[in-house]
Amino acid sequence: MHIQPASTVSIEDIRRCLETIERRDPLAIPVDFSEPDHRRAWVAVSQGEVIGIAWLRTLVGGQRVEIRVVPGRRRDGIGGALFERLSPTGPLLASCDAAQLNVRRFLEARRFEPMGVIFVQRWDGDAADVPRAFDTAHLADADDRALAAQVLDMASADTWPPPLFDRETLSDRTLRVRMAWRDDRPVGICAARHGPGAWTIGGLAVVPAARGFGIGRQLLCELMRRAADDGDGVVLRVSHTDERVLGWTGQLGFWTCRSWVSYRRASALRDHRAPG
């Protein structure tokens, strides 16, 4: 088994490995792997096959650690070896399914501390099930992805959990990125990636000054209509303590399908070994 830069293998090989993990492990958190991820990731390769991947994404509040290892090789130290190759700056974020006890022990042994629980919610409905939303803003495709990233950063700075998509990820033109405009100013954003059977929202936020006008509802309901027309669902994440947002998504027809534990580590990565 060798640990090497992801650039030494094709992105298709990595995506096949991630698909295998999700197929064989129902608790694995689904993740999209983009070209920016490919440039900064590390892989574990055995007999020419990718069996593990690790990379970092920069989010509000720190860099998120993503590590995936195929079932059957998880007690071989591969996750730890991949973890050692990452070079973050500042705080680290991570998450796992609440039932993944081995992953939770892995993170806690490296001084990650739990921040809270994230509810993963899903909506599956027909076009007739999409709630009404007022046209309080003009919605349009985000052709300027740099501007979209600025709006997402500003709109989500005071919310938790942080968006799944970072600035580099938003540059991926396969993402559906819609922006809301009022008085010729961008005030909201909904960014989502299409996967098997569902759109996963990686960023849904409205700038503080424009909240209360139904813009978030307008953005979300537009995506719900698109999903319903294609026979797909919509997936988003909500803090388990945010009763206001949970009530809002519940009224729209979303239901909680999974619970993830979110972790944070304040210090750098290189000093995780215990003294001695």
C-alpha positions as CSV (number, residue, x, y, z in Angstrom):
1,M,0.0,0.0,0.0
2,H,1.3,3.4,-1.0
3,I,0.2,7.0,0.0
4,Q,0.7,9.3,-3.0
5,P,-0.7,12.6,-4.4
6,A,-4.1,12.2,-6.0
7,S,-2.7,13.7,-9.2
8,T,-1.0,10.4,-9.8
9,V,-4.3,8.7,-10.4
10,S,-7.4,9.7,-12.4
11,I,-10.3,11.5,-10.9
12,E,-12.5,8.7,-12.3
13,D,-10.6,6.1,-10.2
14,I,-11.2,8.2,-7.1
15,R,-14.9,8.7,-7.8
16,R,-15.3,4.9,-8.4
17,C,-13.7,4.3,-5.0
18,L,-16.1,6.8,-3.3
19,E,-19.0,5.1,-5.0
20,T,-17.8,1.7,-3.8
21,I,-17.6,3.1,-0.2
22,E,-21.1,4.6,-0.3
23,R,-22.5,1.4,-1.8
24,R,-20.9,-0.9,0.8
25,D,-21.2,1.3,3.9
26,P,-24.7,2.8,4.4
27,L,-23.3,5.1,7.2
28,A,-20.7,6.7,4.9
29,I,-21.5,10.4,4.4
30,P,-22.0,11.0,0.7
31,V,-19.5,13.5,-0.7
32,D,-18.9,15.1,-4.1
33,F,-15.3,15.0,-5.3
34,S,-14.4,17.8,-7.8
35,E,-11.4,18.9,-9.8
36,P,-10.2,21.3,-7.1
37,D,-10.4,18.4,-4.6
38,H,-8.3,16.3,-7.0
39,R,-5.5,18.8,-7.0
40,R,-5.1,18.8,-3.2
41,A,-5.9,15.3,-2.2
42,W,-3.9,12.2,-1.2
43,V,-4.8,8.6,-2.0
44,A,-3.9,5.2,-0.7
45,V,-3.2,2.8,-3.6
46,S,-2.9,-1.0,-3.3
47,Q,-2.1,-3.2,-6.3
48,G,-3.1,-0.3,-8.6
49,E,-6.4,0.3,-7.0
50,V,-7.5,3.4,-4.9
51,I,-8.5,2.2,-1.5
52,G,-8.5,5.5,0.4
53,I,-8.7,9.3,-0.2
54,A,-8.1,12.3,2.0
55,W,-8.4,16.0,1.3
56,L,-9.2,19.4,2.8
57,R,-11.8,22.0,2.0
58,T,-11.7,25.6,3.3
59,L,-15.0,26.5,4.9
60,V,-16.3,29.3,7.2
61,G,-14.7,28.4,10.6
62,G,-11.8,26.2,9.4
63,Q,-10.7,23.5,7.0
64,R,-12.8,20.5,6.7
65,V,-11.1,17.1,6.8
66,E,-12.5,14.4,4.4
67,I,-11.1,10.9,4.7
68,R,-12.7,7.8,3.1
69,V,-11.3,4.2,3.2
70,V,-13.0,1.2,1.6
71,P,-14.6,-1.3,4.1
72,G,-12.3,-4.2,4.8
73,R,-9.2,-2.0,4.9
74,R,-10.2,0.3,7.8
75,R,-8.1,-1.5,10.4
76,D,-4.9,-1.3,8.4
77,G,-3.9,2.2,9.5
78,I,-4.8,3.7,6.1
79,G,-6.9,6.5,7.6
80,G,-4.2,7.6,10.0
81,A,-1.5,7.5,7.2
82,L,-3.7,9.7,5.0
83,F,-4.4,12.0,7.9
84,E,-0.6,12.5,8.4
85,R,-0.2,13.8,4.8
86,L,-2.6,16.7,5.1
87,S,-1.2,20.1,5.8
88,P,-3.9,22.4,7.1
89,T,-3.6,25.9,8.5
90,G,-5.8,26.9,11.4
91,P,-8.8,25.1,12.9
92,L,-10.0,21.8,11.5
93,L,-13.6,20.6,11.0
94,A,-14.9,17.1,10.4
95,S,-18.1,15.2,10.6
96,C,-19.4,11.6,10.6
97,D,-22.7,9.7,11.0
98,A,-23.7,9.6,14.6
99,A,-23.6,5.8,14.5
100,Q,-20.1,5.6,13.1
101,L,-18.4,4.9,16.5
102,N,-15.1,3.9,15.0
103,V,-14.8,7.2,13.1
104,R,-15.8,9.1,16.2
105,R,-13.0,7.4,18.2
106,F,-10.6,8.1,15.3
107,L,-11.4,11.9,15.5
108,E,-11.5,12.1,19.3
109,A,-8.1,10.4,19.5
110,R,-6.7,13.2,17.5
111,R,-8.2,15.9,19.8
112,F,-11.3,16.8,17.7
113,E,-14.1,17.9,20.0
114,P,-17.8,17.6,19.1
115,M,-19.6,20.8,18.2
116,G,-23.1,19.5,17.8
117,V,-25.4,17.3,15.7
118,I,-26.5,18.1,12.2
119,F,-29.8,16.8,10.9
120,V,-29.8,15.7,7.3
121,Q,-33.2,16.4,5.9
122,R,-34.8,15.3,2.7
123,W,-37.8,16.3,0.6
124,D,-39.4,14.0,-2.0
125,G,-42.6,15.3,-3.5
126,D,-44.5,16.0,-6.7
127,A,-44.9,19.4,-8.3
128,A,-48.2,19.8,-6.5
129,D,-46.4,19.3,-3.1
130,V,-44.1,22.3,-3.6
131,P,-45.3,25.1,-1.2
132,R,-46.1,28.6,-2.5
133,A,-43.4,31.2,-2.4
134,F,-43.7,34.9,-3.2
135,D,-41.5,36.4,-5.9
136,T,-39.8,38.9,-3.6
137,A,-36.5,38.7,-5.5
138,H,-35.3,38.1,-9.0
139,L,-33.6,34.7,-9.4
140,A,-30.9,34.1,-12.0
141,D,-28.1,31.7,-12.7
142,A,-24.8,32.8,-11.1
143,D,-22.6,33.3,-14.1
144,D,-20.0,35.2,-11.9
145,R,-18.9,32.4,-9.5
146,A,-16.5,34.6,-7.7
147,L,-19.3,36.9,-6.8
148,A,-21.4,33.9,-5.8
149,A,-18.7,32.8,-3.4
150,Q,-18.6,36.3,-1.9
151,V,-22.3,36.3,-1.3
152,L,-22.2,32.8,0.2
153,D,-19.4,33.8,2.5
154,M,-21.2,37.0,3.6
155,A,-24.6,35.4,4.0
156,S,-23.5,32.3,5.9
157,A,-20.9,34.0,8.2
158,D,-23.4,34.0,11.1
159,T,-25.0,30.6,10.5
160,W,-24.1,27.0,11.4
161,P,-23.4,24.4,10.0
162,P,-21.2,26.1,7.4
163,P,-21.8,25.5,3.7
164,L,-20.6,22.3,2.1
165,F,-19.2,24.2,-0.9
166,D,-16.1,26.4,-0.7
167,R,-14.9,29.0,-3.2
168,E,-13.1,26.5,-5.4
169,T,-16.0,24.1,-5.4
170,L,-18.3,26.8,-6.5
171,S,-16.2,27.3,-9.6
172,D,-17.4,23.8,-10.8
173,R,-19.8,24.5,-13.7
174,T,-21.7,21.3,-13.1
175,L,-23.1,22.8,-9.9
176,R,-26.5,24.5,-10.1
177,V,-25.9,28.0,-8.5
178,R,-28.8,30.4,-8.4
179,M,-28.7,33.9,-6.9
180,A,-31.4,36.2,-5.7
181,W,-31.3,39.9,-6.5
182,R,-33.1,42.9,-5.0
183,D,-32.6,46.5,-6.1
184,D,-29.8,45.3,-8.4
185,R,-27.9,43.8,-5.5
186,P,-27.2,40.1,-4.9
187,V,-28.8,39.1,-1.6
188,G,-29.1,35.3,-1.6
189,I,-27.8,32.1,-3.0
190,C,-28.7,28.5,-3.4
191,A,-26.0,26.1,-4.7
192,A,-26.7,22.4,-5.2
193,R,-25.2,19.4,-6.8
194,H,-27.2,16.8,-8.6
195,G,-26.6,13.2,-7.7
196,P,-28.4,9.9,-8.0
197,G,-32.1,10.6,-7.1
198,A,-31.5,14.0,-5.4
199,W,-30.2,17.5,-5.4
200,T,-27.8,18.1,-2.4
201,I,-27.7,21.7,-1.2
202,G,-24.2,22.9,-0.5
203,G,-25.1,26.4,0.3
204,L,-28.4,28.2,1.0
205,A,-28.2,31.6,2.6
206,V,-29.5,35.1,2.5
207,V,-27.6,38.2,3.6
208,P,-28.7,39.5,7.0
209,A,-30.1,42.8,5.6
210,A,-32.5,40.9,3.2
211,R,-33.8,38.3,5.6
212,G,-37.5,38.2,6.5
213,F,-38.8,38.8,2.9
214,G,-39.1,35.1,2.0
215,I,-36.0,35.0,-0.3
216,G,-34.7,31.8,1.2
217,R,-38.1,30.1,0.7
218,Q,-38.2,31.4,-2.8
219,L,-34.7,30.0,-3.6
220,L,-35.5,26.6,-2.0
221,C,-38.9,26.2,-3.5
222,E,-37.5,26.9,-7.0
223,L,-35.1,24.0,-6.5
224,M,-37.9,21.8,-5.1
225,R,-39.9,22.4,-8.3
226,R,-36.9,21.5,-10.5
227,A,-36.4,18.3,-8.5
228,A,-40.1,17.4,-8.6
229,D,-40.2,17.9,-12.4
230,D,-37.2,15.4,-12.7
231,G,-38.5,12.9,-10.1
232,D,-35.7,13.8,-7.7
233,G,-35.5,14.8,-4.1
234,V,-33.8,17.6,-2.3
235,V,-31.3,17.2,0.6
236,L,-30.1,19.8,3.1
237,R,-28.5,20.1,6.5
238,V,-29.8,21.8,9.6
239,S,-28.4,22.2,13.2
240,H,-30.3,20.0,15.6
241,T,-30.6,23.0,18.0
242,D,-32.0,25.5,15.5
243,E,-35.7,25.2,16.2
244,R,-36.6,28.1,14.0
245,V,-35.0,26.5,10.9
246,L,-36.3,23.1,11.8
247,G,-39.8,24.4,12.0
248,W,-39.4,26.2,8.7
249,T,-38.1,23.1,6.8
250,G,-40.7,20.9,8.5
251,Q,-43.5,23.2,7.2
252,L,-42.0,22.9,3.7
253,G,-42.2,19.1,3.9
254,F,-38.7,18.1,4.8
255,W,-38.0,15.2,7.2
256,T,-34.9,14.2,9.0
257,C,-33.3,11.1,7.5
258,R,-29.8,11.0,9.2
259,S,-27.9,12.6,12.0
260,W,-24.3,13.6,11.7
261,V,-21.9,14.7,14.5
262,S,-19.8,17.7,13.7
263,Y,-16.3,18.0,15.2
264,R,-13.8,20.8,15.5
265,R,-10.1,21.0,16.4
266,A,-8.6,24.3,17.2
267,S,-4.9,23.4,16.8
268,A,-2.8,22.5,13.8
269,L,-2.5,18.9,12.6
270,R,1.2,18.1,13.1
271,D,1.1,18.0,16.9
272,H,-1.6,15.4,17.4
273,R,0.7,12.7,18.9
274,A,0.7,12.5,22.6
275,P,4.0,13.5,24.3
276,G,6.4,10.6,24.7
